[in-house]
């Protein structure tokens, strides 16, 4: 699953934490229902695993790339 396909499944105003393969936080943001603010390289990144914590935040670990 790509980042873009995951975002399309989420509700507007969902808090998201993106992490690299070493569990380091890359970005924490609130998804507003639009993907225009992201570039295609980011949107096409593969999601390794995602989960929701008790407060409803979606935590996404991205697949490894050479840039991580």
Helices and strands as residue ranges (DSSP letters): H 3-9, E 14-19, E 25-31, H 40-43, E 47-52, E 58-62
